[in-house]
Amino acid sequence: MMTKTEKSITNMVSEKEKPVYNRIKVVLAEKRLTNNWLANQLQKDPGTVSKWATNSSQPSVDLLFKIAAILDVDVKDLLWSTKEK
């Protein structure tokens, strides 16, 4: 079952056909954390984290693993599945 945030992102994708690769925004929302909080943890510019959260750009694989550790999730939880259920 998709969360409300996941549904809104799915709708956003289908409307604009913009590829969505990561779930950083969804995981942050589920944990009630902000882009600014994550930016501080990573010592990155908040604008960079915002771009990741909106899928305008993507973090490197190394950073994805660091983000997963900081958020205490499996790295797979930060990516949308390529398999349909």
PDB file of N, CA, C and O in Angstrom:
ATOM      1  N   MET A   1       0.842  -1.179   0.000  1.00  0.00           N
ATOM      2  CA  MET A   1       0.000   0.000   0.000  1.00  0.00           C
ATOM      3  C   MET A   1       0.886   1.241   0.000  1.00  0.00           C
ATOM      4  O   MET A   1       1.806   1.354   0.810  1.00  0.00           O
ATOM      5  N   MET A   2       0.604   2.171  -0.913  1.00  0.00           N
ATOM      6  CA  MET A   2       1.407   3.381  -1.005  1.00  0.00           C
ATOM      7  C   MET A   2       0.951   4.411   0.012  1.00  0.00           C
ATOM      8  O   MET A   2      -0.235   4.528   0.321  1.00  0.00           O
ATOM      9  N   THR A   3       1.925   5.156   0.527  1.00  0.00           N
ATOM     10  CA  THR A   3       1.602   6.244   1.436  1.00  0.00           C
ATOM     11  C   THR A   3       1.060   7.421   0.628  1.00  0.00           C
ATOM     12  O   THR A   3       1.151   7.437  -0.599  1.00  0.00           O
ATOM     13  N   LYS A   4       0.508   8.385   1.317  1.00  0.00           N
ATOM     14  CA  LYS A   4      -0.027   9.581   0.668  1.00  0.00           C
ATOM     15  C   LYS A   4       1.066  10.305  -0.125  1.00  0.00           C
ATOM     16  O   LYS A   4       0.827  10.774  -1.237  1.00  0.00           O
ATOM     17  N   THR A   5       2.259  10.392   0.454  1.00  0.00           N
ATOM     18  CA  THR A   5       3.379  11.056  -0.223  1.00  0.00           C
ATOM     19  C   THR A   5       3.774  10.300  -1.483  1.00  0.00           C
ATOM     20  O   THR A   5       4.028  10.907  -2.523  1.00  0.00           O
ATOM     21  N   GLU A   6       3.826   8.960  -1.389  1.00  0.00           N
ATOM     22  CA  GLU A   6       4.179   8.150  -2.558  1.00  0.00           C
ATOM     23  C   GLU A   6       3.151   8.317  -3.674  1.00  0.00           C
ATOM     24  O   GLU A   6       3.512   8.387  -4.849  1.00  0.00           O
ATOM     25  N   LYS A   7       1.867   8.381  -3.308  1.00  0.00           N
ATOM     26  CA  LYS A   7       0.816   8.572  -4.305  1.00  0.00           C
ATOM     27  C   LYS A   7       0.961   9.918  -5.000  1.00  0.00           C
ATOM     28  O   LYS A   7       0.800  10.013  -6.216  1.00  0.00           O
ATOM     29  N   SER A   8       1.266  10.959  -4.228  1.00  0.00           N
ATOM     30  CA  SER A   8       1.387  12.284  -4.842  1.00  0.00           C
ATOM     31  C   SER A   8       2.591  12.340  -5.769  1.00  0.00           C
ATOM     32  O   SER A   8       2.538  12.986  -6.816  1.00  0.00           O
ATOM     33  N   ILE A   9       3.680  11.668  -5.395  1.00  0.00           N
ATOM     34  CA  ILE A   9       4.853  11.637  -6.260  1.00  0.00           C
ATOM     35  C   ILE A   9       4.545  10.836  -7.519  1.00  0.00           C
ATOM     36  O   ILE A   9       4.939  11.232  -8.616  1.00  0.00           O
ATOM     37  N   THR A  10       3.851   9.724  -7.373  1.00  0.00           N
ATOM     38  CA  THR A  10       3.470   8.912  -8.528  1.00  0.00           C
ATOM     39  C   THR A  10       2.603   9.723  -9.481  1.00  0.00           C
ATOM     40  O   THR A  10       2.794   9.668 -10.696  1.00  0.00           O
ATOM     41  N   ASN A  11       1.654  10.474  -8.936  1.00  0.00           N
ATOM     42  CA  ASN A  11       0.801  11.327  -9.772  1.00  0.00           C
ATOM     43  C   ASN A  11       1.619  12.402 -10.465  1.00  0.00           C
ATOM     44  O   ASN A  11       1.390  12.707 -11.636  1.00  0.00           O
ATOM     45  N   MET A  12       2.576  12.979  -9.740  1.00  0.00           N
ATOM     46  CA  MET A  12       3.426  14.009 -10.291  1.00  0.00           C
ATOM     47  C   MET A  12       4.217  13.448 -11.471  1.00  0.00           C
ATOM     48  O   MET A  12       4.360  14.109 -12.499  1.00  0.00           O
ATOM     49  N   VAL A  13       4.723  12.245 -11.320  1.00  0.00           N
ATOM     50  CA  VAL A  13       5.508  11.616 -12.375  1.00  0.00           C
ATOM     51  C   VAL A  13       4.648  11.358 -13.603  1.00  0.00           C
ATOM     52  O   VAL A  13       5.055  11.663 -14.724  1.00  0.00           O
ATOM     53  N   SER A  14       3.465  10.801 -13.398  1.00  0.00           N
ATOM     54  CA  SER A  14       2.621  10.473 -14.539  1.00  0.00           C
ATOM     55  C   SER A  14       2.148  11.732 -15.266  1.00  0.00           C
ATOM     56  O   SER A  14       1.945  11.700 -16.480  1.00  0.00           O
ATOM     57  N   GLU A  15       1.972  12.821 -14.553  1.00  0.00           N
ATOM     58  CA  GLU A  15       1.531  14.066 -15.179  1.00  0.00           C
ATOM     59  C   GLU A  15       2.634  14.694 -16.018  1.00  0.00           C
ATOM     60  O   GLU A  15       2.370  15.184 -17.116  1.00  0.00           O
ATOM     61  N   LYS A  16       3.835  14.686 -15.532  1.00  0.00           N
ATOM     62  CA  LYS A  16       4.934  15.382 -16.195  1.00  0.00           C
ATOM     63  C   LYS A  16       5.864  14.442 -16.951  1.00  0.00           C
ATOM     64  O   LYS A  16       6.687  14.898 -17.745  1.00  0.00           O
ATOM     65  N   GLU A  17       5.747  13.147 -16.718  1.00  0.00           N
ATOM     66  CA  GLU A  17       6.629  12.162 -17.334  1.00  0.00           C
ATOM     67  C   GLU A  17       8.097  12.411 -16.985  1.00  0.00           C
ATOM     68  O   GLU A  17       8.995  12.024 -17.733  1.00  0.00           O
ATOM     69  N   LYS A  18       8.328  13.046 -15.866  1.00  0.00           N
ATOM     70  CA  LYS A  18       9.686  13.295 -15.384  1.00  0.00           C
ATOM     71  C   LYS A  18      10.161  12.044 -14.650  1.00  0.00           C
ATOM     72  O   LYS A  18       9.464  11.554 -13.762  1.00  0.00           O
ATOM     73  N   PRO A  19      11.329  11.520 -15.004  1.00  0.00           N
ATOM     74  CA  PRO A  19      11.794  10.321 -14.305  1.00  0.00           C
ATOM     75  C   PRO A  19      12.080  10.591 -12.827  1.00  0.00           C
ATOM     76  O   PRO A  19      12.681  11.603 -12.465  1.00  0.00           O
ATOM     77  N   VAL A  20      11.642   9.676 -12.002  1.00  0.00           N
ATOM     78  CA  VAL A  20      11.866   9.775 -10.572  1.00  0.00           C
ATOM     79  C   VAL A  20      12.661   8.546 -10.159  1.00  0.00           C
ATOM     80  O   VAL A  20      12.182   7.419 -10.281  1.00  0.00           O
ATOM     81  N   TYR A  21      13.863   8.766  -9.676  1.00  0.00           N
ATOM     82  CA  TYR A  21      14.746   7.656  -9.349  1.00  0.00           C
ATOM     83  C   TYR A  21      14.842   7.384  -7.853  1.00  0.00           C
ATOM     84  O   TYR A  21      14.871   6.231  -7.424  1.00  0.00           O
ATOM     85  N   ASN A  22      14.892   8.455  -7.066  1.00  0.00           N
ATOM     86  CA  ASN A  22      15.096   8.223  -5.630  1.00  0.00           C
ATOM     87  C   ASN A  22      13.857   8.574  -4.817  1.00  0.00           C
ATOM     88  O   ASN A  22      12.962   9.288  -5.270  1.00  0.00           O
ATOM     89  N   ARG A  23      13.843   8.044  -3.603  1.00  0.00           N
ATOM     90  CA  ARG A  23      12.734   8.241  -2.666  1.00  0.00           C
ATOM     91  C   ARG A  23      13.179   9.081  -1.463  1.00  0.00           C
ATOM     92  O   ARG A  23      12.581   8.986  -0.391  1.00  0.00           O
ATOM     93  N   ILE A  24      14.200   9.885  -1.629  1.00  0.00           N
ATOM     94  CA  ILE A  24      14.732  10.653  -0.505  1.00  0.00           C
ATOM     95  C   ILE A  24      13.640  11.515   0.119  1.00  0.00           C
ATOM     96  O   ILE A  24      13.504  11.552   1.341  1.00  0.00           O
ATOM     97  N   LYS A  25      12.863  12.206  -0.709  1.00  0.00           N
ATOM     98  CA  LYS A  25      11.796  13.070  -0.195  1.00  0.00           C
ATOM     99  C   LYS A  25      10.781  12.255   0.608  1.00  0.00           C
ATOM    100  O   LYS A  25      10.332  12.686   1.670  1.00  0.00           O
ATOM    101  N   VAL A  26      10.424  11.080   0.096  1.00  0.00           N
ATOM    102  CA  VAL A  26       9.443  10.214   0.755  1.00  0.00           C
ATOM    103  C   VAL A  26       9.972   9.740   2.106  1.00  0.00           C
ATOM    104  O   VAL A  26       9.262   9.798   3.110  1.00  0.00           O
ATOM    105  N   VAL A  27      11.216   9.274   2.131  1.00  0.00           N
ATOM    106  CA  VAL A  27      11.790   8.757   3.377  1.00  0.00           C
ATOM    107  C   VAL A  27      11.932   9.882   4.404  1.00  0.00           C
ATOM    108  O   VAL A  27      11.646   9.683   5.584  1.00  0.00           O
ATOM    109  N   LEU A  28      12.366  11.050   3.964  1.00  0.00           N
ATOM    110  CA  LEU A  28      12.453  12.185   4.892  1.00  0.00           C
ATOM    111  C   LEU A  28      11.077  12.500   5.479  1.00  0.00           C
ATOM    112  O   LEU A  28      10.957  12.742   6.680  1.00  0.00           O
ATOM    113  N   ALA A  29      10.048  12.498   4.645  1.00  0.00           N
ATOM    114  CA  ALA A  29       8.690  12.785   5.124  1.00  0.00           C
ATOM    115  C   ALA A  29       8.222  11.712   6.106  1.00  0.00           C
ATOM    116  O   ALA A  29       7.622  12.026   7.134  1.00  0.00           O
ATOM    117  N   GLU A  30       8.497  10.452   5.789  1.00  0.00           N
ATOM    118  CA  GLU A  30       8.100   9.366   6.680  1.00  0.00           C
ATOM    119  C   GLU A  30       8.765   9.496   8.049  1.00  0.00           C
ATOM    120  O   GLU A  30       8.175   9.136   9.068  1.00  0.00           O
ATOM    121  N   LYS A  31       9.986  10.008   8.067  1.00  0.00           N
ATOM    122  CA  LYS A  31      10.727  10.147   9.320  1.00  0.00           C
ATOM    123  C   LYS A  31      10.556  11.541   9.933  1.00  0.00           C
ATOM    124  O   LYS A  31      11.167  11.868  10.951  1.00  0.00           O
ATOM    125  N   ARG A  32       9.716  12.348   9.290  1.00  0.00           N
ATOM    126  CA  ARG A  32       9.446  13.718   9.744  1.00  0.00           C
ATOM    127  C   ARG A  32      10.736  14.541   9.881  1.00  0.00           C
ATOM    128  O   ARG A  32      10.951  15.257  10.859  1.00  0.00           O
ATOM    129  N   LEU A  33      11.573  14.402   8.863  1.00  0.00           N
ATOM    130  CA  LEU A  33      12.822  15.148   8.803  1.00  0.00           C
ATOM    131  C   LEU A  33      12.782  16.071   7.592  1.00  0.00           C
ATOM    132  O   LEU A  33      11.955  15.897   6.698  1.00  0.00           O
ATOM    133  N   THR A  34      13.677  17.048   7.568  1.00  0.00           N
ATOM    134  CA  THR A  34      13.679  18.037   6.495  1.00  0.00           C
ATOM    135  C   THR A  34      14.922  17.917   5.627  1.00  0.00           C
ATOM    136  O   THR A  34      15.915  17.294   6.004  1.00  0.00           O
ATOM    137  N   ASN A  35      14.837  18.533   4.456  1.00  0.00           N
ATOM    138  CA  ASN A  35      16.003  18.615   3.574  1.00  0.00           C
ATOM    139  C   ASN A  35      17.155  19.319   4.286  1.00  0.00           C
ATOM    140  O   ASN A  35      18.310  18.909   4.175  1.00  0.00           O
ATOM    141  N   ASN A  36      16.826  20.385   5.022  1.00  0.00           N
ATOM    142  CA  ASN A  36      17.871  21.139   5.731  1.00  0.00           C
ATOM    143  C   ASN A  36      18.559  20.281   6.781  1.00  0.00           C
ATOM    144  O   ASN A  36      19.774  20.364   6.955  1.00  0.00           O
ATOM    145  N   TRP A  37      17.788  19.460   7.479  1.00  0.00           N
ATOM    146  CA  TRP A  37      18.382  18.568   8.473  1.00  0.00           C
ATOM    147  C   TRP A  37      19.370  17.619   7.792  1.00  0.00           C
ATOM    148  O   TRP A  37      20.490  17.438   8.270  1.00  0.00           O
ATOM    149  N   LEU A  38      18.952  17.014   6.674  1.00  0.00           N
ATOM    150  CA  LEU A  38      19.837  16.089   5.958  1.00  0.00           C
ATOM    151  C   LEU A  38      21.063  16.819   5.427  1.00  0.00           C
ATOM    152  O   LEU A  38      22.174  16.292   5.490  1.00  0.00           O
ATOM    153  N   ALA A  39      20.873  18.021   4.906  1.00  0.00           N
ATOM    154  CA  ALA A  39      22.002  18.815   4.407  1.00  0.00           C
ATOM    155  C   ALA A  39      23.018  19.058   5.520  1.00  0.00           C
ATOM    156  O   ALA A  39      24.223  18.948   5.295  1.00  0.00           O
ATOM    157  N   ASN A  40      22.539  19.387   6.710  1.00  0.00           N
ATOM    158  CA  ASN A  40      23.447  19.601   7.848  1.00  0.00           C
ATOM    159  C   ASN A  40      24.189  18.328   8.212  1.00  0.00           C
ATOM    160  O   ASN A  40      25.387  18.369   8.492  1.00  0.00           O
ATOM    161  N   GLN A  41      23.491  17.194   8.212  1.00  0.00           N
ATOM    162  CA  GLN A  41      24.128  15.915   8.548  1.00  0.00           C
ATOM    163  C   GLN A  41      25.228  15.557   7.549  1.00  0.00           C
ATOM    164  O   GLN A  41      26.262  15.002   7.919  1.00  0.00           O
ATOM    165  N   LEU A  42      24.990  15.884   6.280  1.00  0.00           N
ATOM    166  CA  LEU A  42      25.943  15.551   5.215  1.00  0.00           C
ATOM    167  C   LEU A  42      26.963  16.657   4.966  1.00  0.00           C
ATOM    168  O   LEU A  42      27.911  16.469   4.203  1.00  0.00           O
ATOM    169  N   GLN A  43      26.772  17.799   5.603  1.00  0.00           N
ATOM    170  CA  GLN A  43      27.594  18.981   5.369  1.00  0.00           C
ATOM    171  C   GLN A  43      27.566  19.363   3.882  1.00  0.00           C
ATOM    172  O   GLN A  43      28.591  19.635   3.257  1.00  0.00           O
ATOM    173  N   LYS A  44      26.335  19.368   3.351  1.00  0.00           N
ATOM    174  CA  LYS A  44      26.097  19.735   1.957  1.00  0.00           C
ATOM    175  C   LYS A  44      25.211  20.971   1.912  1.00  0.00           C
ATOM    176  O   LYS A  44      24.528  21.293   2.884  1.00  0.00           O
ATOM    177  N   ASP A  45      25.227  21.652   0.788  1.00  0.00           N
ATOM    178  CA  ASP A  45      24.360  22.801   0.589  1.00  0.00           C
ATOM    179  C   ASP A  45      22.903  22.340   0.571  1.00  0.00           C
ATOM    180  O   ASP A  45      22.589  21.343  -0.080  1.00  0.00           O
ATOM    181  N   PRO A  46      22.009  23.040   1.268  1.00  0.00           N
ATOM    182  CA  PRO A  46      20.594  22.657   1.250  1.00  0.00           C
ATOM    183  C   PRO A  46      20.002  22.602  -0.165  1.00  0.00           C
ATOM    184  O   PRO A  46      19.108  21.799  -0.431  1.00  0.00           O
ATOM    185  N   GLY A  47      20.489  23.440  -1.053  1.00  0.00           N
ATOM    186  CA  GLY A  47      20.020  23.428  -2.433  1.00  0.00           C
ATOM    187  C   GLY A  47      20.343  22.119  -3.141  1.00  0.00           C
ATOM    188  O   GLY A  47      19.565  21.640  -3.967  1.00  0.00           O
ATOM    189  N   THR A  48      21.492  21.549  -2.813  1.00  0.00           N
ATOM    190  CA  THR A  48      21.887  20.261  -3.398  1.00  0.00           C
ATOM    191  C   THR A  48      20.934  19.171  -2.937  1.00  0.00           C
ATOM    192  O   THR A  48      20.464  18.372  -3.747  1.00  0.00           O
ATOM    193  N   VAL A  49      20.645  19.134  -1.641  1.00  0.00           N
ATOM    194  CA  VAL A  49      19.728  18.125  -1.102  1.00  0.00           C
ATOM    195  C   VAL A  49      18.328  18.333  -1.673  1.00  0.00           C
ATOM    196  O   VAL A  49      17.615  17.366  -1.942  1.00  0.00           O
ATOM    197  N   SER A  50      17.936  19.580  -1.857  1.00  0.00           N
ATOM    198  CA  SER A  50      16.635  19.877  -2.459  1.00  0.00           C
ATOM    199  C   SER A  50      16.552  19.310  -3.875  1.00  0.00           C
ATOM    200  O   SER A  50      15.517  18.772  -4.267  1.00  0.00           O
ATOM    201  N   LYS A  51      17.618  19.426  -4.632  1.00  0.00           N
ATOM    202  CA  LYS A  51      17.644  18.873  -5.990  1.00  0.00           C
ATOM    203  C   LYS A  51      17.515  17.353  -5.962  1.00  0.00           C
ATOM    204  O   LYS A  51      16.858  16.770  -6.824  1.00  0.00           O
ATOM    205  N   TRP A  52      18.136  16.712  -4.978  1.00  0.00           N
ATOM    206  CA  TRP A  52      17.995  15.254  -4.850  1.00  0.00           C
ATOM    207  C   TRP A  52      16.550  14.904  -4.506  1.00  0.00           C
ATOM    208  O   TRP A  52      15.977  13.974  -5.073  1.00  0.00           O
ATOM    209  N   ALA A  53      15.969  15.655  -3.574  1.00  0.00           N
ATOM    210  CA  ALA A  53      14.610  15.365  -3.102  1.00  0.00           C
ATOM    211  C   ALA A  53      13.571  15.555  -4.211  1.00  0.00           C
ATOM    212  O   ALA A  53      12.534  14.891  -4.214  1.00  0.00           O
ATOM    213  N   THR A  54      13.846  16.447  -5.133  1.00  0.00           N
ATOM    214  CA  THR A  54      12.913  16.678  -6.240  1.00  0.00           C
ATOM    215  C   THR A  54      13.330  15.915  -7.492  1.00  0.00           C
ATOM    216  O   THR A  54      12.699  16.047  -8.541  1.00  0.00           O
ATOM    217  N   ASN A  55      14.376  15.130  -7.387  1.00  0.00           N
ATOM    218  CA  ASN A  55      14.900  14.335  -8.497  1.00  0.00           C
ATOM    219  C   ASN A  55      15.376  15.180  -9.672  1.00  0.00           C
ATOM    220  O   ASN A  55      15.385  14.717 -10.812  1.00  0.00           O
ATOM    221  N   SER A  56      15.774  16.426  -9.389  1.00  0.00           N
ATOM    222  CA  SER A  56      16.384  17.262 -10.425  1.00  0.00           C
ATOM    223  C   SER A  56      17.805  16.795 -10.703  1.00  0.00           C
ATOM    224  O   SER A  56      18.314  16.937 -11.815  1.00  0.00           O
ATOM    225  N   SER A  57      18.437  16.238  -9.676  1.00  0.00           N
ATOM    226  CA  SER A  57      19.744  15.606  -9.809  1.00  0.00           C
ATOM    227  C   SER A  57      19.791  14.455  -8.811  1.00  0.00           C
ATOM    228  O   SER A  57      18.903  14.310  -7.970  1.00  0.00           O
ATOM    229  N   GLN A  58      20.834  13.644  -8.913  1.00  0.00           N
ATOM    230  CA  GLN A  58      20.926  12.454  -8.068  1.00  0.00           C
ATOM    231  C   GLN A  58      22.237  12.455  -7.292  1.00  0.00           C
ATOM    232  O   GLN A  58      23.265  12.903  -7.799  1.00  0.00           O
ATOM    233  N   PRO A  59      22.196  11.950  -6.054  1.00  0.00           N
ATOM    234  CA  PRO A  59      23.443  11.809  -5.300  1.00  0.00           C
ATOM    235  C   PRO A  59      24.256  10.651  -5.881  1.00  0.00           C
ATOM    236  O   PRO A  59      23.712   9.760  -6.533  1.00  0.00           O
ATOM    237  N   SER A  60      25.553  10.680  -5.633  1.00  0.00           N
ATOM    238  CA  SER A  60      26.399   9.564  -6.065  1.00  0.00           C
ATOM    239  C   SER A  60      26.024   8.312  -5.276  1.00  0.00           C
ATOM    240  O   SER A  60      25.342   8.395  -4.254  1.00  0.00           O
ATOM    241  N   VAL A  61      26.463   7.179  -5.746  1.00  0.00           N
ATOM    242  CA  VAL A  61      26.187   5.921  -5.050  1.00  0.00           C
ATOM    243  C   VAL A  61      26.791   5.965  -3.648  1.00  0.00           C
ATOM    244  O   VAL A  61      26.160   5.522  -2.688  1.00  0.00           O
ATOM    245  N   ASP A  62      27.992   6.490  -3.527  1.00  0.00           N
ATOM    246  CA  ASP A  62      28.634   6.614  -2.205  1.00  0.00           C
ATOM    247  C   ASP A  62      27.766   7.440  -1.257  1.00  0.00           C
ATOM    248  O   ASP A  62      27.562   7.066  -0.102  1.00  0.00           O
ATOM    249  N   LEU A  63      27.259   8.565  -1.757  1.00  0.00           N
ATOM    250  CA  LEU A  63      26.416   9.418  -0.923  1.00  0.00           C
ATOM    251  C   LEU A  63      25.087   8.761  -0.608  1.00  0.00           C
ATOM    252  O   LEU A  63      24.539   8.961   0.477  1.00  0.00           O
ATOM    253  N   LEU A  64      24.561   7.983  -1.537  1.00  0.00           N
ATOM    254  CA  LEU A  64      23.307   7.282  -1.292  1.00  0.00           C
ATOM    255  C   LEU A  64      23.451   6.331  -0.105  1.00  0.00           C
ATOM    256  O   LEU A  64      22.548   6.221   0.724  1.00  0.00           O
ATOM    257  N   PHE A  65      24.593   5.643  -0.028  1.00  0.00           N
ATOM    258  CA  PHE A  65      24.845   4.746   1.101  1.00  0.00           C
ATOM    259  C   PHE A  65      25.003   5.545   2.400  1.00  0.00           C
ATOM    260  O   PHE A  65      24.549   5.107   3.457  1.00  0.00           O
ATOM    261  N   LYS A  66      25.638   6.702   2.322  1.00  0.00           N
ATOM    262  CA  LYS A  66      25.793   7.547   3.513  1.00  0.00           C
ATOM    263  C   LYS A  66      24.427   8.071   3.979  1.00  0.00           C
ATOM    264  O   LYS A  66      24.145   8.106   5.176  1.00  0.00           O
ATOM    265  N   ILE A  67      23.587   8.476   3.025  1.00  0.00           N
ATOM    266  CA  ILE A  67      22.243   8.950   3.357  1.00  0.00           C
ATOM    267  C   ILE A  67      21.446   7.835   4.027  1.00  0.00           C
ATOM    268  O   ILE A  67      20.750   8.069   5.015  1.00  0.00           O
ATOM    269  N   ALA A  68      21.551   6.628   3.488  1.00  0.00           N
ATOM    270  CA  ALA A  68      20.844   5.482   4.073  1.00  0.00           C
ATOM    271  C   ALA A  68      21.285   5.263   5.515  1.00  0.00           C
ATOM    272  O   ALA A  68      20.452   5.014   6.386  1.00  0.00           O
ATOM    273  N   ALA A  69      22.577   5.353   5.771  1.00  0.00           N
ATOM    274  CA  ALA A  69      23.090   5.164   7.138  1.00  0.00           C
ATOM    275  C   ALA A  69      22.558   6.260   8.061  1.00  0.00           C
ATOM    276  O   ALA A  69      22.132   5.979   9.181  1.00  0.00           O
ATOM    277  N   ILE A  70      22.583   7.495   7.596  1.00  0.00           N
ATOM    278  CA  ILE A  70      22.104   8.616   8.412  1.00  0.00           C
ATOM    279  C   ILE A  70      20.615   8.463   8.724  1.00  0.00           C
ATOM    280  O   ILE A  70      20.178   8.744   9.840  1.00  0.00           O
ATOM    281  N   LEU A  71      19.839   8.016   7.732  1.00  0.00           N
ATOM    282  CA  LEU A  71      18.393   7.868   7.908  1.00  0.00           C
ATOM    283  C   LEU A  71      18.012   6.528   8.516  1.00  0.00           C
ATOM    284  O   LEU A  71      16.837   6.271   8.778  1.00  0.00           O
ATOM    285  N   ASP A  72      19.000   5.679   8.740  1.00  0.00           N
ATOM    286  CA  ASP A  72      18.789   4.357   9.324  1.00  0.00           C
ATOM    287  C   ASP A  72      17.790   3.528   8.504  1.00  0.00           C
ATOM    288  O   ASP A  72      16.839   2.956   9.037  1.00  0.00           O
ATOM    289  N   VAL A  73      18.040   3.486   7.193  1.00  0.00           N
ATOM    290  CA  VAL A  73      17.229   2.667   6.288  1.00  0.00           C
ATOM    291  C   VAL A  73      18.161   1.874   5.387  1.00  0.00           C
ATOM    292  O   VAL A  73      19.344   2.193   5.265  1.00  0.00           O
ATOM    293  N   ASP A  74      17.623   0.843   4.759  1.00  0.00           N
ATOM    294  CA  ASP A  74      18.369   0.110   3.745  1.00  0.00           C
ATOM    295  C   ASP A  74      18.502   1.007   2.524  1.00  0.00           C
ATOM    296  O   ASP A  74      17.571   1.741   2.191  1.00  0.00           O
ATOM    297  N   VAL A  75      19.626   0.958   1.865  1.00  0.00           N
ATOM    298  CA  VAL A  75      19.834   1.806   0.688  1.00  0.00           C
ATOM    299  C   VAL A  75      18.748   1.562  -0.359  1.00  0.00           C
ATOM    300  O   VAL A  75      18.398   2.481  -1.099  1.00  0.00           O
ATOM    301  N   LYS A  76      18.214   0.355  -0.437  1.00  0.00           N
ATOM    302  CA  LYS A  76      17.136   0.051  -1.388  1.00  0.00           C
ATOM    303  C   LYS A  76      15.887   0.877  -1.102  1.00  0.00           C
ATOM    304  O   LYS A  76      15.102   1.148  -2.010  1.00  0.00           O
ATOM    305  N   ASP A  77      15.699   1.278   0.156  1.00  0.00           N
ATOM    306  CA  ASP A  77      14.533   2.092   0.520  1.00  0.00           C
ATOM    307  C   ASP A  77      14.608   3.497  -0.058  1.00  0.00           C
ATOM    308  O   ASP A  77      13.608   4.214  -0.088  1.00  0.00           O
ATOM    309  N   LEU A  78      15.785   3.890  -0.514  1.00  0.00           N
ATOM    310  CA  LEU A  78      15.965   5.228  -1.078  1.00  0.00           C
ATOM    311  C   LEU A  78      15.747   5.270  -2.586  1.00  0.00           C
ATOM    312  O   LEU A  78      15.805   6.336  -3.198  1.00  0.00           O
ATOM    313  N   LEU A  79      15.496   4.112  -3.180  1.00  0.00           N
ATOM    314  CA  LEU A  79      15.310   4.032  -4.628  1.00  0.00           C
ATOM    315  C   LEU A  79      13.951   3.439  -4.960  1.00  0.00           C
ATOM    316  O   LEU A  79      13.461   2.554  -4.259  1.00  0.00           O
ATOM    317  N   TRP A  80      13.350   3.930  -6.028  1.00  0.00           N
ATOM    318  CA  TRP A  80      12.123   3.339  -6.538  1.00  0.00           C
ATOM    319  C   TRP A  80      12.469   2.031  -7.203  1.00  0.00           C
ATOM    320  O   TRP A  80      13.493   1.941  -7.880  1.00  0.00           O
ATOM    321  N   SER A  81      11.657   1.024  -7.034  1.00  0.00           N
ATOM    322  CA  SER A  81      11.884  -0.277  -7.653  1.00  0.00           C
ATOM    323  C   SER A  81      11.720  -0.184  -9.166  1.00  0.00           C
ATOM    324  O   SER A  81      10.897   0.578  -9.673  1.00  0.00           O
ATOM    325  N   THR A  82      12.512  -0.969  -9.866  1.00  0.00           N
ATOM    326  CA  THR A  82      12.373  -1.029 -11.325  1.00  0.00           C
ATOM    327  C   THR A  82      11.438  -2.171 -11.722  1.00  0.00           C
ATOM    328  O   THR A  82      11.126  -2.341 -12.901  1.00  0.00           O
ATOM    329  N   LYS A  83      10.997  -2.946 -10.745  1.00  0.00           N
ATOM    330  CA  LYS A  83      10.094  -4.062 -10.988  1.00  0.00           C
ATOM    331  C   LYS A  83       8.682  -3.669 -10.608  1.00  0.00           C
ATOM    332  O   LYS A  83       8.464  -3.044  -9.571  1.00  0.00           O
ATOM    333  N   GLU A  84       7.726  -4.032 -11.439  1.00  0.00           N
ATOM    334  CA  GLU A  84       6.328  -3.785 -11.097  1.00  0.00           C
ATOM    335  C   GLU A  84       5.858  -4.896 -10.174  1.00  0.00           C
ATOM    336  O   GLU A  84       6.248  -6.053 -10.327  1.00  0.00           O
ATOM    337  N   LYS A  85       5.022  -4.537  -9.222  1.00  0.00           N
ATOM    338  CA  LYS A  85       4.518  -5.532  -8.273  1.00  0.00           C
ATOM    339  C   LYS A  85       3.213  -6.102  -8.738  1.00  0.00           C
ATOM    340  O   LYS A  85       2.638  -6.957  -8.064  1.00  0.00           O
TER     341      LYS A  85
END
